[in-house]
Amino acid sequence: MADNSTQLKSDAIFDQMKLHLSTAAGKALIKKIGLVYQINIAPKKIGFNEKVYVVDLKKGETKEGPYEDGKPDATFSFKDDDFVKIATGKMNPQIAFMRGAMKIKGSISAAQKFTPDIFPKPSKM
């Protein structure tokens, strides 16, 4: 379990995700996907000091901490930088998986619905 003082670049994406799920676009995603993802983010190396998030596209929630209502449909593990690249559309999830930048446990069909489309688009400043 991660030391909660670790600040990850991914934290901002999960904060945006909370807002995104309350919008019309977010509600459409919940209807379309209806799955629960657990996402483990490591600062440097997958499997070490991971911070755990749950993106619940059944209830429309994002929270820090492991999923507690049974098992998530799919669990992903990333390094912080790679997760940011995938969430912002700069890296293809399939390529990330083939390169070992992403590890998956659980349902492969659920994992295939995990695309950059589920994340809010970064706001242009």
Chimera marker file (.cmm) of the C-alpha trace (Angstrom):
<marker_set name="trace">
<marker id="1" x="0.000" y="0.000" z="0.000" r="1" g="1" b="0" radius="0.5"/>
<marker id="2" x="1.321" y="3.416" z="-0.900" r="1" g="1" b="0" radius="0.5"/>
<marker id="3" x="2.395" y="6.117" z="1.432" r="1" g="1" b="0" radius="0.5"/>
<marker id="4" x="-0.468" y="8.603" z="0.986" r="1" g="1" b="0" radius="0.5"/>
<marker id="5" x="1.915" y="11.565" z="1.005" r="1" g="1" b="0" radius="0.5"/>
<marker id="6" x="3.183" y="10.470" z="-2.424" r="1" g="1" b="0" radius="0.5"/>
<marker id="7" x="1.856" y="12.942" z="-4.976" r="1" g="1" b="0" radius="0.5"/>
<marker id="8" x="1.258" y="11.342" z="-8.347" r="1" g="1" b="0" radius="0.5"/>
<marker id="9" x="0.485" y="13.031" z="-11.653" r="1" g="1" b="0" radius="0.5"/>
<marker id="10" x="-2.409" y="10.575" z="-11.909" r="1" g="1" b="0" radius="0.5"/>
<marker id="11" x="-4.128" y="12.120" z="-8.856" r="1" g="1" b="0" radius="0.5"/>
<marker id="12" x="-5.287" y="15.082" z="-10.964" r="1" g="1" b="0" radius="0.5"/>
<marker id="13" x="-6.822" y="12.735" z="-13.557" r="1" g="1" b="0" radius="0.5"/>
<marker id="14" x="-8.833" y="10.921" z="-10.893" r="1" g="1" b="0" radius="0.5"/>
<marker id="15" x="-10.023" y="14.290" z="-9.490" r="1" g="1" b="0" radius="0.5"/>
<marker id="16" x="-11.193" y="15.279" z="-12.994" r="1" g="1" b="0" radius="0.5"/>
<marker id="17" x="-12.825" y="11.866" z="-13.399" r="1" g="1" b="0" radius="0.5"/>
<marker id="18" x="-15.053" y="12.508" z="-10.356" r="1" g="1" b="0" radius="0.5"/>
<marker id="19" x="-16.385" y="15.681" z="-11.991" r="1" g="1" b="0" radius="0.5"/>
<marker id="20" x="-16.640" y="14.030" z="-15.416" r="1" g="1" b="0" radius="0.5"/>
<marker id="21" x="-18.874" y="11.212" z="-14.109" r="1" g="1" b="0" radius="0.5"/>
<marker id="22" x="-21.432" y="13.752" z="-12.875" r="1" g="1" b="0" radius="0.5"/>
<marker id="23" x="-21.843" y="15.276" z="-16.376" r="1" g="1" b="0" radius="0.5"/>
<marker id="24" x="-24.142" y="14.056" z="-19.154" r="1" g="1" b="0" radius="0.5"/>
<marker id="25" x="-21.148" y="12.526" z="-20.971" r="1" g="1" b="0" radius="0.5"/>
<marker id="26" x="-20.137" y="10.750" z="-17.768" r="1" g="1" b="0" radius="0.5"/>
<marker id="27" x="-23.644" y="9.383" z="-17.213" r="1" g="1" b="0" radius="0.5"/>
<marker id="28" x="-23.661" y="8.054" z="-20.795" r="1" g="1" b="0" radius="0.5"/>
<marker id="29" x="-20.391" y="6.211" z="-20.054" r="1" g="1" b="0" radius="0.5"/>
<marker id="30" x="-21.880" y="4.620" z="-16.946" r="1" g="1" b="0" radius="0.5"/>
<marker id="31" x="-24.825" y="3.337" z="-19.019" r="1" g="1" b="0" radius="0.5"/>
<marker id="32" x="-22.580" y="2.138" z="-21.845" r="1" g="1" b="0" radius="0.5"/>
<marker id="33" x="-19.827" y="0.436" z="-19.801" r="1" g="1" b="0" radius="0.5"/>
<marker id="34" x="-21.315" y="-0.550" z="-16.423" r="1" g="1" b="0" radius="0.5"/>
<marker id="35" x="-18.094" y="-2.101" z="-15.124" r="1" g="1" b="0" radius="0.5"/>
<marker id="36" x="-15.802" y="-1.586" z="-12.139" r="1" g="1" b="0" radius="0.5"/>
<marker id="37" x="-12.075" y="-1.022" z="-12.622" r="1" g="1" b="0" radius="0.5"/>
<marker id="38" x="-9.416" y="-1.032" z="-9.951" r="1" g="1" b="0" radius="0.5"/>
<marker id="39" x="-6.341" y="0.910" z="-10.990" r="1" g="1" b="0" radius="0.5"/>
<marker id="40" x="-3.018" y="0.518" z="-9.202" r="1" g="1" b="0" radius="0.5"/>
<marker id="41" x="-0.586" y="3.362" z="-9.860" r="1" g="1" b="0" radius="0.5"/>
<marker id="42" x="3.098" y="3.007" z="-8.950" r="1" g="1" b="0" radius="0.5"/>
<marker id="43" x="5.401" y="6.033" z="-8.748" r="1" g="1" b="0" radius="0.5"/>
<marker id="44" x="8.362" y="4.240" z="-10.390" r="1" g="1" b="0" radius="0.5"/>
<marker id="45" x="7.954" y="0.457" z="-10.714" r="1" g="1" b="0" radius="0.5"/>
<marker id="46" x="4.774" y="-1.628" z="-11.059" r="1" g="1" b="0" radius="0.5"/>
<marker id="47" x="4.098" y="-3.570" z="-7.871" r="1" g="1" b="0" radius="0.5"/>
<marker id="48" x="5.928" y="-1.187" z="-5.529" r="1" g="1" b="0" radius="0.5"/>
<marker id="49" x="4.347" y="1.586" z="-3.405" r="1" g="1" b="0" radius="0.5"/>
<marker id="50" x="1.182" y="1.486" z="-5.487" r="1" g="1" b="0" radius="0.5"/>
<marker id="51" x="-1.664" y="3.887" z="-4.876" r="1" g="1" b="0" radius="0.5"/>
<marker id="52" x="-5.014" y="2.193" z="-5.514" r="1" g="1" b="0" radius="0.5"/>
<marker id="53" x="-8.055" y="3.811" z="-7.132" r="1" g="1" b="0" radius="0.5"/>
<marker id="54" x="-11.447" y="2.457" z="-8.101" r="1" g="1" b="0" radius="0.5"/>
<marker id="55" x="-13.327" y="3.770" z="-11.130" r="1" g="1" b="0" radius="0.5"/>
<marker id="56" x="-16.845" y="2.416" z="-10.619" r="1" g="1" b="0" radius="0.5"/>
<marker id="57" x="-18.760" y="2.776" z="-13.875" r="1" g="1" b="0" radius="0.5"/>
<marker id="58" x="-21.775" y="1.020" z="-12.343" r="1" g="1" b="0" radius="0.5"/>
<marker id="59" x="-22.381" y="3.610" z="-9.616" r="1" g="1" b="0" radius="0.5"/>
<marker id="60" x="-20.521" y="6.477" z="-11.276" r="1" g="1" b="0" radius="0.5"/>
<marker id="61" x="-17.880" y="6.937" z="-8.588" r="1" g="1" b="0" radius="0.5"/>
<marker id="62" x="-14.129" y="7.337" z="-8.388" r="1" g="1" b="0" radius="0.5"/>
<marker id="63" x="-12.396" y="6.813" z="-5.082" r="1" g="1" b="0" radius="0.5"/>
<marker id="64" x="-9.011" y="6.119" z="-3.606" r="1" g="1" b="0" radius="0.5"/>
<marker id="65" x="-8.561" y="2.714" z="-2.004" r="1" g="1" b="0" radius="0.5"/>
<marker id="66" x="-9.243" y="-0.885" z="-3.059" r="1" g="1" b="0" radius="0.5"/>
<marker id="67" x="-12.651" y="-2.033" z="-4.311" r="1" g="1" b="0" radius="0.5"/>
<marker id="68" x="-14.659" y="-3.431" z="-1.390" r="1" g="1" b="0" radius="0.5"/>
<marker id="69" x="-17.910" y="-4.718" z="-2.964" r="1" g="1" b="0" radius="0.5"/>
<marker id="70" x="-16.581" y="-8.044" z="-4.238" r="1" g="1" b="0" radius="0.5"/>
<marker id="71" x="-14.083" y="-8.193" z="-7.077" r="1" g="1" b="0" radius="0.5"/>
<marker id="72" x="-13.545" y="-5.490" z="-9.701" r="1" g="1" b="0" radius="0.5"/>
<marker id="73" x="-14.290" y="-6.538" z="-13.304" r="1" g="1" b="0" radius="0.5"/>
<marker id="74" x="-10.662" y="-5.785" z="-14.207" r="1" g="1" b="0" radius="0.5"/>
<marker id="75" x="-7.591" y="-4.542" z="-12.338" r="1" g="1" b="0" radius="0.5"/>
<marker id="76" x="-4.861" y="-2.567" z="-14.067" r="1" g="1" b="0" radius="0.5"/>
<marker id="77" x="-1.362" y="-1.749" z="-12.863" r="1" g="1" b="0" radius="0.5"/>
<marker id="78" x="0.617" y="1.151" z="-14.319" r="1" g="1" b="0" radius="0.5"/>
<marker id="79" x="3.554" y="3.391" z="-13.603" r="1" g="1" b="0" radius="0.5"/>
<marker id="80" x="2.328" y="6.931" z="-12.965" r="1" g="1" b="0" radius="0.5"/>
<marker id="81" x="3.812" y="8.384" z="-16.191" r="1" g="1" b="0" radius="0.5"/>
<marker id="82" x="2.384" y="5.596" z="-18.370" r="1" g="1" b="0" radius="0.5"/>
<marker id="83" x="-1.096" y="5.959" z="-16.862" r="1" g="1" b="0" radius="0.5"/>
<marker id="84" x="-1.060" y="9.685" z="-17.606" r="1" g="1" b="0" radius="0.5"/>
<marker id="85" x="-0.058" y="8.959" z="-21.235" r="1" g="1" b="0" radius="0.5"/>
<marker id="86" x="-2.896" y="6.456" z="-21.657" r="1" g="1" b="0" radius="0.5"/>
<marker id="87" x="-5.526" y="8.618" z="-19.932" r="1" g="1" b="0" radius="0.5"/>
<marker id="88" x="-4.606" y="11.620" z="-22.081" r="1" g="1" b="0" radius="0.5"/>
<marker id="89" x="-4.618" y="9.575" z="-25.295" r="1" g="1" b="0" radius="0.5"/>
<marker id="90" x="-0.846" y="9.823" z="-25.888" r="1" g="1" b="0" radius="0.5"/>
<marker id="91" x="-0.339" y="6.050" z="-25.589" r="1" g="1" b="0" radius="0.5"/>
<marker id="92" x="-2.544" y="3.282" z="-26.973" r="1" g="1" b="0" radius="0.5"/>
<marker id="93" x="-3.642" y="0.872" z="-24.188" r="1" g="1" b="0" radius="0.5"/>
<marker id="94" x="-3.005" y="-2.215" z="-26.377" r="1" g="1" b="0" radius="0.5"/>
<marker id="95" x="0.536" y="-1.060" z="-27.146" r="1" g="1" b="0" radius="0.5"/>
<marker id="96" x="1.102" y="-0.276" z="-23.455" r="1" g="1" b="0" radius="0.5"/>
<marker id="97" x="0.022" y="-3.834" z="-22.588" r="1" g="1" b="0" radius="0.5"/>
<marker id="98" x="2.295" y="-5.388" z="-25.221" r="1" g="1" b="0" radius="0.5"/>
<marker id="99" x="5.261" y="-3.335" z="-23.977" r="1" g="1" b="0" radius="0.5"/>
<marker id="100" x="4.601" y="-4.356" z="-20.374" r="1" g="1" b="0" radius="0.5"/>
<marker id="101" x="3.692" y="-0.795" z="-19.370" r="1" g="1" b="0" radius="0.5"/>
<marker id="102" x="0.266" y="-2.046" z="-18.249" r="1" g="1" b="0" radius="0.5"/>
<marker id="103" x="-0.626" y="-5.238" z="-16.382" r="1" g="1" b="0" radius="0.5"/>
<marker id="104" x="-4.174" y="-6.621" z="-16.353" r="1" g="1" b="0" radius="0.5"/>
<marker id="105" x="-5.976" y="-9.026" z="-13.993" r="1" g="1" b="0" radius="0.5"/>
<marker id="106" x="-9.586" y="-10.106" z="-14.378" r="1" g="1" b="0" radius="0.5"/>
<marker id="107" x="-11.899" y="-10.111" z="-17.375" r="1" g="1" b="0" radius="0.5"/>
<marker id="108" x="-10.203" y="-9.432" z="-20.709" r="1" g="1" b="0" radius="0.5"/>
<marker id="109" x="-13.543" y="-8.392" z="-22.269" r="1" g="1" b="0" radius="0.5"/>
<marker id="110" x="-13.990" y="-5.842" z="-19.453" r="1" g="1" b="0" radius="0.5"/>
<marker id="111" x="-10.388" y="-4.709" z="-19.931" r="1" g="1" b="0" radius="0.5"/>
<marker id="112" x="-11.002" y="-4.074" z="-23.637" r="1" g="1" b="0" radius="0.5"/>
<marker id="113" x="-13.647" y="-1.475" z="-22.738" r="1" g="1" b="0" radius="0.5"/>
<marker id="114" x="-10.993" y="0.443" z="-20.797" r="1" g="1" b="0" radius="0.5"/>
<marker id="115" x="-10.055" y="3.052" z="-23.399" r="1" g="1" b="0" radius="0.5"/>
<marker id="116" x="-8.918" y="6.688" z="-23.197" r="1" g="1" b="0" radius="0.5"/>
<marker id="117" x="-12.561" y="7.594" z="-24.018" r="1" g="1" b="0" radius="0.5"/>
<marker id="118" x="-13.571" y="6.934" z="-20.396" r="1" g="1" b="0" radius="0.5"/>
<marker id="119" x="-11.341" y="9.757" z="-19.186" r="1" g="1" b="0" radius="0.5"/>
<marker id="120" x="-12.274" y="13.429" z="-19.411" r="1" g="1" b="0" radius="0.5"/>
<marker id="121" x="-10.415" y="15.335" z="-22.101" r="1" g="1" b="0" radius="0.5"/>
<marker id="122" x="-7.721" y="17.577" z="-20.591" r="1" g="1" b="0" radius="0.5"/>
<marker id="123" x="-8.921" y="21.164" z="-20.576" r="1" g="1" b="0" radius="0.5"/>
<marker id="124" x="-7.083" y="23.470" z="-22.937" r="1" g="1" b="0" radius="0.5"/>
<marker id="125" x="-5.582" y="26.404" z="-21.101" r="1" g="1" b="0" radius="0.5"/>
<link id1="1" id2="2" r="1" g="1" b="0" radius="0.2"/>
<link id1="2" id2="3" r="1" g="1" b="0" radius="0.2"/>
<link id1="3" id2="4" r="1" g="1" b="0" radius="0.2"/>
<link id1="4" id2="5" r="1" g="1" b="0" radius="0.2"/>
<link id1="5" id2="6" r="1" g="1" b="0" radius="0.2"/>
<link id1="6" id2="7" r="1" g="1" b="0" radius="0.2"/>
<link id1="7" id2="8" r="1" g="1" b="0" radius="0.2"/>
<link id1="8" id2="9" r="1" g="1" b="0" radius="0.2"/>
<link id1="9" id2="10" r="1" g="1" b="0" radius="0.2"/>
<link id1="10" id2="11" r="1" g="1" b="0" radius="0.2"/>
<link id1="11" id2="12" r="1" g="1" b="0" radius="0.2"/>
<link id1="12" id2="13" r="1" g="1" b="0" radius="0.2"/>
<link id1="13" id2="14" r="1" g="1" b="0" radius="0.2"/>
<link id1="14" id2="15" r="1" g="1" b="0" radius="0.2"/>
<link id1="15" id2="16" r="1" g="1" b="0" radius="0.2"/>
<link id1="16" id2="17" r="1" g="1" b="0" radius="0.2"/>
<link id1="17" id2="18" r="1" g="1" b="0" radius="0.2"/>
<link id1="18" id2="19" r="1" g="1" b="0" radius="0.2"/>
<link id1="19" id2="20" r="1" g="1" b="0" radius="0.2"/>
<link id1="20" id2="21" r="1" g="1" b="0" radius="0.2"/>
<link id1="21" id2="22" r="1" g="1" b="0" radius="0.2"/>
<link id1="22" id2="23" r="1" g="1" b="0" radius="0.2"/>
<link id1="23" id2="24" r="1" g="1" b="0" radius="0.2"/>
<link id1="24" id2="25" r="1" g="1" b="0" radius="0.2"/>
<link id1="25" id2="26" r="1" g="1" b="0" radius="0.2"/>
<link id1="26" id2="27" r="1" g="1" b="0" radius="0.2"/>
<link id1="27" id2="28" r="1" g="1" b="0" radius="0.2"/>
<link id1="28" id2="29" r="1" g="1" b="0" radius="0.2"/>
<link id1="29" id2="30" r="1" g="1" b="0" radius="0.2"/>
<link id1="30" id2="31" r="1" g="1" b="0" radius="0.2"/>
<link id1="31" id2="32" r="1" g="1" b="0" radius="0.2"/>
<link id1="32" id2="33" r="1" g="1" b="0" radius="0.2"/>
<link id1="33" id2="34" r="1" g="1" b="0" radius="0.2"/>
<link id1="34" id2="35" r="1" g="1" b="0" radius="0.2"/>
<link id1="35" id2="36" r="1" g="1" b="0" radius="0.2"/>
<link id1="36" id2="37" r="1" g="1" b="0" radius="0.2"/>
<link id1="37" id2="38" r="1" g="1" b="0" radius="0.2"/>
<link id1="38" id2="39" r="1" g="1" b="0" radius="0.2"/>
<link id1="39" id2="40" r="1" g="1" b="0" radius="0.2"/>
<link id1="40" id2="41" r="1" g="1" b="0" radius="0.2"/>
<link id1="41" id2="42" r="1" g="1" b="0" radius="0.2"/>
<link id1="42" id2="43" r="1" g="1" b="0" radius="0.2"/>
<link id1="43" id2="44" r="1" g="1" b="0" radius="0.2"/>
<link id1="44" id2="45" r="1" g="1" b="0" radius="0.2"/>
<link id1="45" id2="46" r="1" g="1" b="0" radius="0.2"/>
<link id1="46" id2="47" r="1" g="1" b="0" radius="0.2"/>
<link id1="47" id2="48" r="1" g="1" b="0" radius="0.2"/>
<link id1="48" id2="49" r="1" g="1" b="0" radius="0.2"/>
<link id1="49" id2="50" r="1" g="1" b="0" radius="0.2"/>
<link id1="50" id2="51" r="1" g="1" b="0" radius="0.2"/>
<link id1="51" id2="52" r="1" g="1" b="0" radius="0.2"/>
<link id1="52" id2="53" r="1" g="1" b="0" radius="0.2"/>
<link id1="53" id2="54" r="1" g="1" b="0" radius="0.2"/>
<link id1="54" id2="55" r="1" g="1" b="0" radius="0.2"/>
<link id1="55" id2="56" r="1" g="1" b="0" radius="0.2"/>
<link id1="56" id2="57" r="1" g="1" b="0" radius="0.2"/>
<link id1="57" id2="58" r="1" g="1" b="0" radius="0.2"/>
<link id1="58" id2="59" r="1" g="1" b="0" radius="0.2"/>
<link id1="59" id2="60" r="1" g="1" b="0" radius="0.2"/>
<link id1="60" id2="61" r="1" g="1" b="0" radius="0.2"/>
<link id1="61" id2="62" r="1" g="1" b="0" radius="0.2"/>
<link id1="62" id2="63" r="1" g="1" b="0" radius="0.2"/>
<link id1="63" id2="64" r="1" g="1" b="0" radius="0.2"/>
<link id1="64" id2="65" r="1" g="1" b="0" radius="0.2"/>
<link id1="65" id2="66" r="1" g="1" b="0" radius="0.2"/>
<link id1="66" id2="67" r="1" g="1" b="0" radius="0.2"/>
<link id1="67" id2="68" r="1" g="1" b="0" radius="0.2"/>
<link id1="68" id2="69" r="1" g="1" b="0" radius="0.2"/>
<link id1="69" id2="70" r="1" g="1" b="0" radius="0.2"/>
<link id1="70" id2="71" r="1" g="1" b="0" radius="0.2"/>
<link id1="71" id2="72" r="1" g="1" b="0" radius="0.2"/>
<link id1="72" id2="73" r="1" g="1" b="0" radius="0.2"/>
<link id1="73" id2="74" r="1" g="1" b="0" radius="0.2"/>
<link id1="74" id2="75" r="1" g="1" b="0" radius="0.2"/>
<link id1="75" id2="76" r="1" g="1" b="0" radius="0.2"/>
<link id1="76" id2="77" r="1" g="1" b="0" radius="0.2"/>
<link id1="77" id2="78" r="1" g="1" b="0" radius="0.2"/>
<link id1="78" id2="79" r="1" g="1" b="0" radius="0.2"/>
<link id1="79" id2="80" r="1" g="1" b="0" radius="0.2"/>
<link id1="80" id2="81" r="1" g="1" b="0" radius="0.2"/>
<link id1="81" id2="82" r="1" g="1" b="0" radius="0.2"/>
<link id1="82" id2="83" r="1" g="1" b="0" radius="0.2"/>
<link id1="83" id2="84" r="1" g="1" b="0" radius="0.2"/>
<link id1="84" id2="85" r="1" g="1" b="0" radius="0.2"/>
<link id1="85" id2="86" r="1" g="1" b="0" radius="0.2"/>
<link id1="86" id2="87" r="1" g="1" b="0" radius="0.2"/>
<link id1="87" id2="88" r="1" g="1" b="0" radius="0.2"/>
<link id1="88" id2="89" r="1" g="1" b="0" radius="0.2"/>
<link id1="89" id2="90" r="1" g="1" b="0" radius="0.2"/>
<link id1="90" id2="91" r="1" g="1" b="0" radius="0.2"/>
<link id1="91" id2="92" r="1" g="1" b="0" radius="0.2"/>
<link id1="92" id2="93" r="1" g="1" b="0" radius="0.2"/>
<link id1="93" id2="94" r="1" g="1" b="0" radius="0.2"/>
<link id1="94" id2="95" r="1" g="1" b="0" radius="0.2"/>
<link id1="95" id2="96" r="1" g="1" b="0" radius="0.2"/>
<link id1="96" id2="97" r="1" g="1" b="0" radius="0.2"/>
<link id1="97" id2="98" r="1" g="1" b="0" radius="0.2"/>
<link id1="98" id2="99" r="1" g="1" b="0" radius="0.2"/>
<link id1="99" id2="100" r="1" g="1" b="0" radius="0.2"/>
<link id1="100" id2="101" r="1" g="1" b="0" radius="0.2"/>
<link id1="101" id2="102" r="1" g="1" b="0" radius="0.2"/>
<link id1="102" id2="103" r="1" g="1" b="0" radius="0.2"/>
<link id1="103" id2="104" r="1" g="1" b="0" radius="0.2"/>
<link id1="104" id2="105" r="1" g="1" b="0" radius="0.2"/>
<link id1="105" id2="106" r="1" g="1" b="0" radius="0.2"/>
<link id1="106" id2="107" r="1" g="1" b="0" radius="0.2"/>
<link id1="107" id2="108" r="1" g="1" b="0" radius="0.2"/>
<link id1="108" id2="109" r="1" g="1" b="0" radius="0.2"/>
<link id1="109" id2="110" r="1" g="1" b="0" radius="0.2"/>
<link id1="110" id2="111" r="1" g="1" b="0" radius="0.2"/>
<link id1="111" id2="112" r="1" g="1" b="0" radius="0.2"/>
<link id1="112" id2="113" r="1" g="1" b="0" radius="0.2"/>
<link id1="113" id2="114" r="1" g="1" b="0" radius="0.2"/>
<link id1="114" id2="115" r="1" g="1" b="0" radius="0.2"/>
<link id1="115" id2="116" r="1" g="1" b="0" radius="0.2"/>
<link id1="116" id2="117" r="1" g="1" b="0" radius="0.2"/>
<link id1="117" id2="118" r="1" g="1" b="0" radius="0.2"/>
<link id1="118" id2="119" r="1" g="1" b="0" radius="0.2"/>
<link id1="119" id2="120" r="1" g="1" b="0" radius="0.2"/>
<link id1="120" id2="121" r="1" g="1" b="0" radius="0.2"/>
<link id1="121" id2="122" r="1" g="1" b="0" radius="0.2"/>
<link id1="122" id2="123" r="1" g="1" b="0" radius="0.2"/>
<link id1="123" id2="124" r="1" g="1" b="0" radius="0.2"/>
<link id1="124" id2="125" r="1" g="1" b="0" radius="0.2"/>
</marker_set>
